Amino acid sequence: MQWENSIVAQLRWSQPIENLEAKQRVGELLASKVNDGDVIGFGSGSTSFIAIQAIAATLKKRQISCTAIPTSQEVSFACAALGIPTLSLVDARPSWAFDGADEVDPGHNLIKGRGGAMFKEKLIIDSSPKSYILVDKSKLVTRLGERFPIPIEVVPSAISHVSDKLHKLGATNLELRLGKGKDGPVITESGNLIIDARFDQIEPHLEASIKGICGVIESGLFQGRDLEILVSESQ
C-alpha cells in the first residue's frame, strides 16, 4: 500500500540547477550503464539528482530494475518518489556507485561535499569496486582548491580543537557553514557541524592528515582513488 498525496512525491530541486543541459547529458550517459539487478550507490547533489531521474526513465524504458544505496535523505526521498527500491550499506555492497563533484583535478582527485553528505558519499565510494564521477567542464580545475574550500564534518564539541589543528596544517581561512532556510549552522545527518577550510596548497597527504585529527568525522577531499570521470561534452 502506498501513501496518497505524499509530500515525498513532490520531486524537485530546492533551487535552479546550473548547467542543466550538460548535467542531463552526463546523467543519460550514466543511465546507459545500468544493468538489470544492479545494486548502485546513489550520490548526492544536483548532478546526481538529475542522474537519478535519468536512471528511473531508463529502468522504465528497458523494463529492468536496480536497487539504490542512498548517500543522503534527499536521495532516499528521490528514490521513493521514482519507485526505486533502497537498501543500506549494512544490507549489501554496491555493484558500482556514482556521484558528482565540485572540483576535479587532472589526477582525478576531488573536492565535494557542498551538500554536506561527504561522510556517506566517501563511505559508498570506498565500498564500491567501481565509481563514476559525473561533472560538466566547469568542474575541471588545474589544482584543487581553486574555487572551493574543503568541507570537513566535525563533532560539535571538537570544533575549537579541530580548528586549531587545521590552522597548523596550513589552512588559511576557516568558516563554520551556516544554514539556508534555518537559523544557525548546518547540521549534518549525523548531527555534526561543517567547517569549510581553504588551503593555498593541497598536498598529496592532506586528506589523511585532516582525517587524523581527533573530532573529524570526514572531509570532502578525495585523493588517490581510482575513479572514472564522466564529463559532459558540449553539443
Buried (B, 14 or more C-beta within 10 A) or exposed (E): EEEEEEEEEEBEEEEEBEBEEBBBBBBBBBBEBBEEEBBBBBBBBBBBBBBBBBBBBBBEEEEEEBBBBBBBEBBBBBBBBBEBEBBEBEEEEBBBBBBBBBBBBEEBBBBBBBBBBBBBBBBBBEBBEBBBBBBBEEBBBEEBBEEBBBBBBBBEEBBEBBBEBBEEBBBEEBEBBEEEEEEEBBBBBEEBBBBBBBBEEBEEEBBEBBBEBEBBBBBBBBBEBEBEBBBBEEE
